[in-house]
Amino acid sequence: MTDWSAVVWGFVAGIVAGLVAFLVPVIGHIGAGLIAGFVAGYLAGGGLGSGLWHGLLAGALGGLVLVLVTAPIAGLLGGVLGGPIGGLFGGLSVVVAGLVIAFVFALDSAVGGAIGAVLAD
């Protein structure tokens, strides 16, 4: 069963770590995903599989929120600069790229979740 409080706390930890990650761009964002997953996995406990699952959810949630925030902005900017077609393609391209980013965030968060859950038990 999914411990949603662990997932939400992992998500919050990932957001905070992601904001700090702008100081060290590539390593920082990978680390933010690992931290998000670690927190979710550690709080959920339950072994390797549970940690993977909770870390995956925390990372994916962070990526999906990123998509929901940036896609409308890109659609509006594309609409202003490129007309209706520009708005459509601007918004859709951000959604597709964002979903790929959400998948990548979820993968490293799953690894962090597995580590956190193993250390919690």
N, CA, C and O atoms as a MOPAC input file, in Angstrom:
PM7 MOZYME 1SCF
protein

 N      0.83800 1    -1.17200 1     0.00000 1
 C      0.00000 1     0.00000 1     0.00000 1
 C      0.89000 1     1.24600 1     0.00000 1
 O      1.94300 1     1.26700 1     0.63800 1
 N      0.47200 1     2.24000 1    -0.69400 1
 C      1.26400 1     3.45900 1    -0.84000 1
 C      1.07900 1     4.37200 1     0.37200 1
 O     -0.04200 1     4.66800 1     0.78600 1
 N      2.20100 1     4.80500 1     0.92200 1
 C      2.19900 1     5.76800 1     2.02800 1
 C      2.32900 1     7.16200 1     1.40400 1
 O      3.43200 1     7.62800 1     1.11400 1
 N      1.18300 1     7.81400 1     1.20400 1
 C      1.17400 1     9.09100 1     0.49000 1
 C      1.84900 1    10.20400 1     1.27000 1
 O      2.35700 1    11.15100 1     0.67000 1
 N      1.86500 1    10.11200 1     2.58300 1
 C      2.57200 1    11.14800 1     3.34300 1
 C      4.07200 1    11.06500 1     3.07300 1
 O      4.74300 1    12.09400 1     2.99900 1
 N      4.60400 1     9.85500 1     2.92700 1
 C      6.01700 1     9.69400 1     2.58400 1
 C      6.29300 1    10.25500 1     1.18900 1
 O      7.31900 1    10.89800 1     0.96700 1
 N      5.37900 1    10.01300 1     0.25600 1
 C      5.54100 1    10.52300 1    -1.10500 1
 C      5.52000 1    12.05100 1    -1.11500 1
 O      6.33800 1    12.68100 1    -1.78500 1
 N      4.58900 1    12.64400 1    -0.37400 1
 C      4.48700 1    14.11000 1    -0.33300 1
 C      5.72400 1    14.71000 1     0.32400 1
 O      6.24400 1    15.71900 1    -0.15300 1
 N      6.20600 1    14.10500 1     1.41300 1
 C      7.41600 1    14.63000 1     2.04900 1
 C      8.62500 1    14.47500 1     1.12700 1
 O      9.49400 1    15.34600 1     1.09700 1
 N      8.68500 1    13.38500 1     0.38300 1
 C      9.76000 1    13.22700 1    -0.60200 1
 C      9.67100 1    14.27700 1    -1.69200 1
 O     10.68700 1    14.82000 1    -2.12500 1
 N      8.45800 1    14.56100 1    -2.13600 1
 C      8.23100 1    15.59800 1    -3.14100 1
 C      8.68600 1    16.96300 1    -2.61700 1
 O      9.36700 1    17.70500 1    -3.32600 1
 N      8.31600 1    17.29000 1    -1.39100 1
 C      8.70500 1    18.57700 1    -0.79300 1
 C     10.22700 1    18.66100 1    -0.67000 1
 O     10.82100 1    19.69400 1    -0.97700 1
 N     10.85200 1    17.58000 1    -0.22200 1
 C     12.31300 1    17.56100 1    -0.12300 1
 C     12.94900 1    17.73800 1    -1.49900 1
 O     13.97600 1    18.40400 1    -1.62900 1
 N     12.34300 1    17.14400 1    -2.52200 1
 C     12.85600 1    17.29800 1    -3.87900 1
 C     12.72500 1    18.71800 1    -4.39700 1
 O     13.61000 1    19.20800 1    -5.09800 1
 N     11.62800 1    19.38100 1    -4.05900 1
 C     11.44400 1    20.77200 1    -4.47600 1
 C     12.49100 1    21.66200 1    -3.81700 1
 O     13.10800 1    22.49600 1    -4.48000 1
 N     12.68900 1    21.48700 1    -2.52500 1
 C     13.68400 1    22.29600 1    -1.80400 1
 C     15.08300 1    22.02000 1    -2.35200 1
 O     15.84600 1    22.95000 1    -2.61500 1
 N     15.41300 1    20.74900 1    -2.52300 1
 C     16.73100 1    20.40200 1    -3.06000 1
 C     16.87900 1    20.87900 1    -4.50100 1
 O     17.97500 1    21.25700 1    -4.91600 1
 N     15.78600 1    20.86700 1    -5.27000 1
 C     15.82900 1    21.34900 1    -6.65100 1
 C     16.08700 1    22.83900 1    -6.73100 1
 O     16.77900 1    23.30600 1    -7.63500 1
 N     15.53400 1    23.58700 1    -5.79000 1
 C     15.80300 1    25.02800 1    -5.75700 1
 C     17.26500 1    25.30000 1    -5.42800 1
 O     17.87400 1    26.20800 1    -5.99300 1
 N     17.82200 1    24.52200 1    -4.52400 1
 C     19.23200 1    24.65700 1    -4.17900 1
 C     20.11100 1    24.17800 1    -5.33900 1
 O     21.24100 1    24.63900 1    -5.49500 1
 N     19.59500 1    23.26200 1    -6.14200 1
 C     20.37200 1    22.65600 1    -7.22400 1
 C     20.75500 1    23.63200 1    -8.32500 1
 O     21.62700 1    23.32600 1    -9.13800 1
 N     20.13000 1    24.78900 1    -8.36900 1
 C     20.51100 1    25.76000 1    -9.38800 1
 C     21.94000 1    26.25900 1    -9.18400 1
 O     22.52800 1    26.82900 1   -10.10300 1
 N     22.50200 1    26.05400 1    -8.00200 1
 C     23.89500 1    26.43400 1    -7.76500 1
 C     24.86500 1    25.49200 1    -8.47700 1
 O     25.92300 1    25.92500 1    -8.93500 1
 N     24.51200 1    24.20500 1    -8.57400 1
 C     25.33000 1    23.20000 1    -9.25500 1
 C     24.41100 1    22.46600 1   -10.23000 1
 O     23.88300 1    21.40800 1    -9.88900 1
 N     24.20800 1    23.00700 1   -11.44300 1
 C     23.10700 1    22.57800 1   -12.30300 1
 C     22.93800 1    21.08300 1   -12.54000 1
 O     21.89600 1    20.54900 1   -12.16000 1
 N     23.86900 1    20.38300 1   -13.12800 1
 C     23.62100 1    18.99100 1   -13.51200 1
 C     23.66100 1    18.06700 1   -12.30500 1
 O     22.72400 1    17.30300 1   -12.07300 1
 N     24.72100 1    18.13500 1   -11.55200 1
 C     24.85900 1    17.26800 1   -10.38300 1
 C     23.78700 1    17.59600 1    -9.35200 1
 O     23.25800 1    16.70200 1    -8.69100 1
 N     23.47000 1    18.87100 1    -9.21900 1
 C     22.47600 1    19.29100 1    -8.23700 1
 C     21.09600 1    18.73000 1    -8.50500 1
 O     20.40800 1    18.32900 1    -7.56700 1
 N     20.67000 1    18.68900 1    -9.76300 1
 C     19.32600 1    18.18800 1   -10.07200 1
 C     19.25300 1    16.67000 1    -9.95100 1
 O     18.22500 1    16.12300 1    -9.55000 1
 N     20.32900 1    16.00200 1   -10.29400 1
 C     20.35000 1    14.55100 1   -10.07100 1
 C     20.31300 1    14.27400 1    -8.57600 1
 O     19.60500 1    13.37700 1    -8.11800 1
 N     21.07600 1    15.04800 1    -7.82200 1
 C     21.07700 1    14.90600 1    -6.36500 1
 C     19.72300 1    15.21600 1    -5.76100 1
 O     19.31000 1    14.57500 1    -4.79500 1
 N     19.02400 1    16.20100 1    -6.32700 1
 C     17.68500 1    16.54000 1    -5.81900 1
 C     16.73700 1    15.36400 1    -5.97800 1
 O     15.94200 1    15.08200 1    -5.08100 1
 N     16.81200 1    14.68300 1    -7.09700 1
 C     15.97500 1    13.50500 1    -7.29600 1
 C     16.32100 1    12.39000 1    -6.32600 1
 O     15.43800 1    11.72300 1    -5.78700 1
 N     17.62500 1    12.19500 1    -6.11000 1
 C     18.04400 1    11.17400 1    -5.14800 1
 C     17.57200 1    11.51400 1    -3.73700 1
 O     17.14400 1    10.63500 1    -2.98900 1
 N     17.65300 1    12.78900 1    -3.38100 1
 C     17.20500 1    13.21200 1    -2.05300 1
 C     15.69500 1    13.01400 1    -1.90100 1
 O     15.23000 1    12.53400 1    -0.86700 1
 N     14.93400 1    13.38400 1    -2.93100 1
 C     13.47500 1    13.20600 1    -2.88400 1
 C     13.12000 1    11.73500 1    -2.68900 1
 O     12.28700 1    11.39500 1    -1.84900 1
 N     13.75100 1    10.88000 1    -3.46300 1
 C     13.48200 1     9.45300 1    -3.33600 1
 C     13.92900 1     8.89100 1    -2.00500 1
 O     13.24400 1     8.06100 1    -1.40800 1
 N     15.09300 1     9.35200 1    -1.53600 1
 C     15.60500 1     8.87900 1    -0.25400 1
 C     14.63300 1     9.19300 1     0.87600 1
 O     14.33500 1     8.33500 1     1.70600 1
 N     14.14000 1    10.43300 1     0.90100 1
 C     13.20700 1    10.83300 1     1.95500 1
 C     11.93300 1     9.99400 1     1.88200 1
 O     11.44900 1     9.49900 1     2.90000 1
 N     11.39600 1     9.83800 1     0.67700 1
 C     10.16700 1     9.04600 1     0.52900 1
 C     10.39700 1     7.59600 1     0.91800 1
 O      9.57800 1     7.01000 1     1.62700 1
 N     11.49400 1     7.01300 1     0.46800 1
 C     11.78600 1     5.61900 1     0.79700 1
 C     12.07000 1     5.40700 1     2.26300 1
 O     11.63400 1     4.41700 1     2.85200 1
 N     12.80800 1     6.34200 1     2.86200 1
 C     13.13700 1     6.22500 1     4.28100 1
 C     11.88000 1     6.31300 1     5.14700 1
 O     11.70800 1     5.53700 1     6.08700 1
 N     11.00600 1     7.26700 1     4.82000 1
 C      9.77700 1     7.41800 1     5.60500 1
 C      8.81500 1     6.25300 1     5.40100 1
 O      8.11300 1     5.85500 1     6.33000 1
 N      8.78100 1     5.70800 1     4.19000 1
 C      7.86800 1     4.59600 1     3.91100 1
 C      8.39700 1     3.28300 1     4.47100 1
 O      7.62700 1     2.45300 1     4.95300 1
 N      9.72700 1     3.09600 1     4.40500 1
 C     10.30900 1     1.83700 1     4.87100 1
 C      9.78400 1     0.66200 1     4.06500 1
 O      9.36600 1     0.82900 1     2.91900 1
 N      9.80300 1    -0.51000 1     4.65100 1
 C      9.20200 1    -1.67100 1     4.01600 1
 C     10.08100 1    -2.42800 1     3.04200 1
 O      9.58600 1    -3.32900 1     2.36600 1
 N     11.33200 1    -2.11400 1     2.93900 1
 C     12.22400 1    -2.87200 1     2.07900 1
 C     12.46600 1    -2.22200 1     0.72500 1
 O     11.99200 1    -1.12400 1     0.43200 1
 N     13.21400 1    -2.94200 1    -0.07400 1
 C     13.69200 1    -2.43800 1    -1.36300 1
 C     12.56000 1    -2.07800 1    -2.31500 1
 O     12.56400 1    -0.98800 1    -2.88700 1
 N     11.60100 1    -2.96400 1    -2.49400 1
 C     10.49600 1    -2.71200 1    -3.42900 1
 C      9.64300 1    -1.53100 1    -3.02800 1
 O      9.25000 1    -0.72100 1    -3.86800 1
 N      9.36100 1    -1.43400 1    -1.74700 1
 C      8.56900 1    -0.31100 1    -1.25200 1
 C      9.32000 1     1.00100 1    -1.44200 1
 O      8.72800 1     2.00800 1    -1.83000 1
 N     10.60900 1     0.99200 1    -1.17100 1
 C     11.41300 1     2.19600 1    -1.36000 1
 C     11.47300 1     2.62400 1    -2.80800 1
 O     11.37900 1     3.81100 1    -3.11800 1
 N     11.63200 1     1.64300 1    -3.70600 1
 C     11.61700 1     1.95600 1    -5.14500 1
 C     10.30000 1     2.61500 1    -5.53900 1
 O     10.28800 1     3.62300 1    -6.24500 1
 N      9.20800 1     2.04400 1    -5.08400 1
 C      7.88200 1     2.54400 1    -5.45500 1
 C      7.64600 1     3.95900 1    -4.93000 1
 O      7.20700 1     4.83400 1    -5.67600 1
 N      7.93200 1     4.18000 1    -3.66700 1
 C      7.67800 1     5.48800 1    -3.07300 1
 C      8.61300 1     6.55400 1    -3.63900 1
 O      8.20000 1     7.69400 1    -3.85100 1
 N      9.86500 1     6.19000 1    -3.88200 1
 C     10.79000 1     7.12300 1    -4.51400 1
 C     10.36800 1     7.45400 1    -5.93600 1
 O     10.46300 1     8.60400 1    -6.36500 1
 N      9.90200 1     6.44800 1    -6.66400 1
 C      9.42400 1     6.65800 1    -8.03400 1
 C      8.24200 1     7.62600 1    -8.04500 1
 O      8.18200 1     8.52200 1    -8.88700 1
 N      7.31600 1     7.45200 1    -7.12600 1
 C      6.15800 1     8.33600 1    -7.07000 1
 C      6.55100 1     9.76400 1    -6.69700 1
 O      6.02300 1    10.71700 1    -7.27100 1
 N      7.46000 1     9.92200 1    -5.75300 1
 C      7.88600 1    11.26300 1    -5.34000 1
 C      8.56900 1    11.98700 1    -6.49900 1
 O      8.31300 1    13.17000 1    -6.72600 1
 N      9.43000 1    11.29100 1    -7.22800 1
 C     10.11300 1    11.90700 1    -8.36400 1
 C      9.17000 1    12.21800 1    -9.51100 1
 O      9.27300 1    13.27600 1   -10.13200 1
 N      8.25300 1    11.30700 1    -9.79700 1
 C      7.29300 1    11.53800 1   -10.87700 1
 C      6.35400 1    12.68900 1   -10.53900 1
 O      5.99800 1    13.47700 1   -11.41500 1
 N      5.95800 1    12.79000 1    -9.29300 1
 C      5.09600 1    13.89600 1    -8.87200 1
 C      5.79600 1    15.23800 1    -9.08400 1
 O      5.17700 1    16.19600 1    -9.54600 1
 N      7.07100 1    15.30500 1    -8.75200 1
 C      7.83700 1    16.52500 1    -8.98200 1
 C      7.91700 1    16.88300 1   -10.46100 1
 O      7.77800 1    18.04900 1   -10.82800 1
 N      8.13900 1    15.89300 1   -11.30100 1
 C      8.19300 1    16.14500 1   -12.73600 1
 C      6.85400 1    16.57600 1   -13.31200 1
 O      6.80200 1    17.44500 1   -14.18200 1
 N      5.77500 1    15.97600 1   -12.83500 1
 C      4.44800 1    16.34000 1   -13.33800 1
 C      4.04700 1    17.74800 1   -12.91200 1
 O      3.41500 1    18.47500 1   -13.67800 1
 N      4.40900 1    18.13000 1   -11.70200 1
 C      4.12100 1    19.49900 1   -11.26200 1
 C      4.89900 1    20.49200 1   -12.11900 1
 O      4.38200 1    21.55100 1   -12.47400 1
 N      6.13700 1    20.14800 1   -12.44700 1
 C      6.93800 1    20.99400 1   -13.33100 1
 C      6.24900 1    21.17600 1   -14.67900 1
 O      6.21800 1    22.28700 1   -15.20900 1
 N      5.70100 1    20.11100 1   -15.23400 1
 C      4.98500 1    20.19000 1   -16.51000 1
 C      3.73800 1    21.06500 1   -16.38200 1
 O      3.47500 1    21.90400 1   -17.24400 1
 N      2.97800 1    20.87000 1   -15.31600 1
 C      1.74400 1    21.63400 1   -15.14400 1
 C      1.99900 1    23.12700 1   -14.96600 1
 O      1.13900 1    23.94500 1   -15.29200 1
 N      3.16200 1    23.48500 1   -14.45500 1
 C      3.48800 1    24.90100 1   -14.26400 1
 C      4.03200 1    25.51600 1   -15.55200 1
 O      3.67700 1    26.64200 1   -15.89700 1
 N      4.88100 1    24.79000 1   -16.25600 1
 C      5.56700 1    25.39100 1   -17.40700 1
 C      4.78900 1    25.31000 1   -18.72200 1
 O      4.94500 1    26.19200 1   -19.56600 1
 N      3.96800 1    24.29800 1   -18.92400 1
 C      3.26100 1    24.15300 1   -20.20600 1
 C      2.32500 1    25.31800 1   -20.50900 1
 O      2.34900 1    25.81800 1   -21.63400 1
 N      1.50500 1    25.77600 1   -19.57300 1
 C      0.64600 1    26.92200 1   -19.89600 1
 C      1.44300 1    28.19600 1   -20.19800 1
 O      1.05900 1    28.98300 1   -21.06300 1
 N      2.53400 1    28.39000 1   -19.49000 1
 C      3.37100 1    29.56600 1   -19.74400 1
 C      3.94300 1    29.50600 1   -21.14800 1
 O      3.93600 1    30.50300 1   -21.86900 1
 N      4.44500 1    28.33000 1   -21.54100 1
 C      5.00300 1    28.18200 1   -22.89000 1
 C      3.91500 1    28.33500 1   -23.94300 1
 O      4.16500 1    28.90500 1   -25.00500 1
 N      2.72500 1    27.84200 1   -23.67400 1
 C      1.62200 1    27.99700 1   -24.61800 1
 C      1.24200 1    29.45600 1   -24.80600 1
 O      0.99000 1    29.90000 1   -25.92600 1
 N      1.20000 1    30.19500 1   -23.71500 1
 C      0.87200 1    31.61700 1   -23.80500 1
 C      1.95500 1    32.39600 1   -24.54000 1
 O      1.65600 1    33.22600 1   -25.39800 1
 N      3.20700 1    32.12600 1   -24.20400 1
 C      4.30100 1    32.82100 1   -24.88900 1
 C      4.34200 1    32.45700 1   -26.37200 1
 O      4.58300 1    33.31300 1   -27.22300 1
 N      4.10800 1    31.19700 1   -26.67000 1
 C      4.07800 1    30.77700 1   -28.07300 1
 C      2.92400 1    31.41600 1   -28.81300 1
 O      3.05100 1    31.76200 1   -29.98800 1
 N      1.79500 1    31.57600 1   -28.13400 1
 C      0.63700 1    32.22300 1   -28.76300 1
 C      0.88400 1    33.68400 1   -29.03800 1
 O      0.45500 1    34.20600 1   -30.06700 1
 N      1.56900 1    34.34700 1   -28.13700 1
 C      1.86900 1    35.76800 1   -28.32600 1
 C      2.89300 1    35.94900 1   -29.43700 1
 O      2.75300 1    36.84000 1   -30.27500 1
 N      3.91100 1    35.11500 1   -29.44500 1
 C      5.00000 1    35.28000 1   -30.40700 1
 C      4.72800 1    34.61300 1   -31.75600 1
 O      5.19700 1    35.09300 1   -32.78800 1
 N      3.98100 1    33.52100 1   -31.75400 1
 C      3.81300 1    32.77000 1   -32.99600 1
 C      2.38300 1    32.53300 1   -33.41400 1
 O      2.13100 1    31.71800 1   -34.30100 1
 N      1.45200 1    33.21500 1   -32.80900 1
 C      0.05700 1    33.01500 1   -33.16600 1
 C     -0.48500 1    31.74000 1   -32.54500 1
 O      0.16500 1    31.13300 1   -31.69400 1
 N     -1.68200 1    31.32900 1   -32.97100 1
 C     -2.30600 1    30.15700 1   -32.36400 1
 C     -1.52300 1    28.86200 1   -32.59100 1
 O     -1.45500 1    28.01100 1   -31.70400 1
 N     -0.94000 1    28.71700 1   -33.76400 1
 C     -0.15700 1    27.50300 1   -34.04500 1
 C      1.09600 1    27.47600 1   -33.17200 1
 O      1.48900 1    26.42300 1   -32.67000 1
 N      1.72100 1    28.64800 1   -32.99500 1
 C      2.89100 1    28.72200 1   -32.12100 1
 C      2.54800 1    28.38000 1   -30.69200 1
 O      3.33100 1    27.72600 1   -30.00300 1
 N      1.38700 1    28.81300 1   -30.23600 1
 C      0.94700 1    28.48700 1   -28.88300 1
 C      0.70500 1    26.99900 1   -28.70800 1
 O      1.07700 1    26.41200 1   -27.69200 1
 N      0.08000 1    26.39800 1   -29.70300 1
 C     -0.19800 1    24.96400 1   -29.64300 1
 C      1.09300 1    24.16800 1   -29.59600 1
 O      1.26400 1    23.30500 1   -28.73500 1
 N      2.00700 1    24.45700 1   -30.52400 1
 C      3.25500 1    23.69900 1   -30.56300 1
 C      4.15200 1    24.02700 1   -29.37300 1
 O      4.87200 1    23.15700 1   -28.88200 1
 N      4.11400 1    25.27600 1   -28.90700 1
 C      4.90000 1    25.63700 1   -27.73100 1
 C      4.44300 1    24.88400 1   -26.50100 1
 O      5.26600 1    24.35400 1   -25.75400 1
 N      3.14600 1    24.83100 1   -26.28200 1
 C      2.61000 1    24.11600 1   -25.12400 1
 C      2.80800 1    22.61800 1   -25.21900 1
 O      3.18800 1    21.97700 1   -24.24000 1
 N      2.55100 1    22.04900 1   -26.40100 1
 C      2.70300 1    20.60200 1   -26.57400 1
 C      4.14700 1    20.15900 1   -26.44800 1
 O      4.42500 1    19.10800 1   -25.87000 1
 N      5.06900 1    20.94500 1   -26.97900 1
 C      6.47400 1    20.54900 1   -26.88100 1
 C      6.94600 1    20.55700 1   -25.43600 1
 O      7.74700 1    19.71100 1   -25.03700 1
 N      6.45900 1    21.49900 1   -24.65700 1
 C      6.82400 1    21.52700 1   -23.24600 1
 C      6.21300 1    20.34700 1   -22.51100 1
 O      6.84200 1    19.79000 1   -21.61100 1
 N      5.01100 1    19.95800 1   -22.87400 1
 C      4.38800 1    18.79400 1   -22.24100 1
 C      5.18200 1    17.53100 1   -22.54500 1
 O      5.45000 1    16.73800 1   -21.64200 1
 N      5.55800 1    17.33600 1   -23.79900 1
 C      6.31800 1    16.13400 1   -24.17000 1
 C      7.68100 1    16.13200 1   -23.48900 1
 O      8.08600 1    15.12200 1   -22.91400 1
 N      8.38800 1    17.25200 1   -23.54900 1
 C      9.69200 1    17.33000 1   -22.88400 1
 C      9.53300 1    17.15700 1   -21.37600 1
 O     10.36100 1    16.51500 1   -20.73000 1
 N      8.48500 1    17.72300 1   -20.82400 1
 C      8.25100 1    17.60900 1   -19.38800 1
 C      7.96500 1    16.18700 1   -18.95400 1
 O      8.40200 1    15.76700 1   -17.88200 1
 N      7.24100 1    15.44300 1   -19.76600 1
 C      6.97100 1    14.04900 1   -19.42400 1
 C      8.24400 1    13.21500 1   -19.45900 1
 O      8.41900 1    12.31000 1   -18.64400 1
 N      9.13000 1    13.51600 1   -20.40000 1
 C     10.43000 1    12.83600 1   -20.43300 1
 C     11.22500 1    13.18900 1   -19.17600 1
 O     11.83900 1    12.31800 1   -18.56100 1
 N     11.21300 1    14.46100 1   -18.80100 1
 C     11.91600 1    14.89100 1   -17.58900 1
 C     11.30700 1    14.23000 1   -16.35600 1
 O     12.03800 1    13.82600 1   -15.45200 1
 N      9.98400 1    14.11500 1   -16.30700 1
 C      9.32100 1    13.45600 1   -15.17500 1
 C      9.77100 1    12.00500 1   -15.06600 1
 O      9.97000 1    11.49600 1   -13.96300 1
 N      9.93300 1    11.33600 1   -16.20900 1
 C     10.40000 1     9.95200 1   -16.21700 1
 C     11.82800 1     9.86100 1   -15.67900 1
 O     12.14700 1     8.96400 1   -14.89900 1
 N     12.67600 1    10.78600 1   -16.09800 1
 C     14.06400 1    10.78600 1   -15.62900 1
 C     14.11700 1    11.09900 1   -14.13200 1
 O     14.86300 1    10.45600 1   -13.39300 1
 N     13.33000 1    12.08200 1   -13.67900 1
 C     13.25500 1    12.38800 1   -12.24600 1
 C     12.80300 1    11.15700 1   -11.46700 1
 O     13.30800 1    10.88100 1   -10.37800 1
 N     11.86300 1    10.43000 1   -12.02300 1
 C     11.33000 1     9.25900 1   -11.32600 1
 C     12.38600 1     8.16600 1   -11.20200 1
 O     12.42700 1     7.46600 1   -10.19000 1
 N     13.23600 1     8.00700 1   -12.20600 1
 C     14.24100 1     6.94600 1   -12.15200 1
 C     15.26400 1     7.17300 1   -11.04900 1
 O     15.53000 1     6.26600 1   -10.26000 1
 N     15.84000 1     8.36200 1   -10.98300 1
 C     16.84100 1     8.56900 1    -9.94100 1
 C     16.20200 1     8.65500 1    -8.56100 1
 O     16.84200 1     8.32300 1    -7.56300 1
 N     14.96100 1     9.09100 1    -8.49200 1
 C     14.26200 1     9.09100 1    -7.21000 1
 C     13.97700 1     7.67000 1    -6.74800 1
 O     13.98800 1     7.39400 1    -5.54900 1
 N     13.72300 1     6.77300 1    -7.68200 1
 C     13.49500 1     5.37400 1    -7.31700 1
 C     14.75400 1     4.76500 1    -6.70800 1
 O     14.67300 1     4.00400 1    -5.74400 1
 N     15.90700 1     5.09700 1    -7.26300 1
 C     17.16300 1     4.60800 1    -6.71100 1
 C     17.36100 1     5.15400 1    -5.29500 1
 O     17.72100 1     4.41500 1    -4.37900 1
 N     17.12000 1     6.46000 1    -5.13100 1
 C     17.22800 1     7.05000 1    -3.79700 1
 C     16.22700 1     6.44000 1    -2.81900 1
 O     16.54100 1     6.25100 1    -1.64400 1
 N     15.02600 1     6.13200 1    -3.30000 1
 C     14.01900 1     5.50300 1    -2.44800 1
 C     14.43000 1     4.12400 1    -1.98900 1
 O     14.20000 1     3.75200 1    -0.83900 1
 N     15.04100 1     3.35700 1    -2.88800 1
 C     15.49900 1     2.03000 1    -2.50600 1
 C     16.57900 1     2.12300 1    -1.43300 1
 O     16.56700 1     1.35500 1    -0.47000 1
 N     17.50400 1     3.05200 1    -1.59500 1
 C     18.55700 1     3.23300 1    -0.60200 1
 C     17.95000 1     3.66600 1     0.73800 1
 O     18.31600 1     3.14300 1     1.79100 1
 N     17.02800 1     4.61800 1     0.68800 1
 C     16.39600 1     5.10200 1     1.92000 1
 C     15.63700 1     4.01300 1     2.65300 1
 O     15.70900 1     3.92300 1     3.87900 1
 N     14.91200 1     3.18500 1     1.91700 1
 C     14.12200 1     2.12500 1     2.55400 1
 C     15.01400 1     1.05000 1     3.15900 1
 O     14.71300 1     0.50600 1     4.22200 1
 N     16.10200 1     0.75200 1     2.48200 1
 C     17.02300 1    -0.27200 1     3.02200 1
 C     17.67900 1     0.25400 1     4.30600 1
 O     17.84600 1    -0.49100 1     5.27100 1
 N     18.04700 1     1.53300 1     4.30900 1
 C     18.66000 1     2.09300 1     5.51600 1
 C     17.65200 1     2.25900 1     6.65500 1
 O     18.03200 1     2.22900 1     7.82600 1
 N     16.37400 1     2.43200 1     6.32100 1
 C     15.33900 1     2.59200 1     7.35100 1
 C     15.06500 1     1.28800 1     8.07000 1
 O     14.72100 1     1.28700 1     9.25200 1
 N     15.21600 1     0.17000 1     7.36200 1
 C     14.89100 1    -1.14000 1     7.97600 1
 C     16.04400 1    -1.73100 1     8.74300 1
 O     15.91900 1    -2.81800 1     9.30600 1

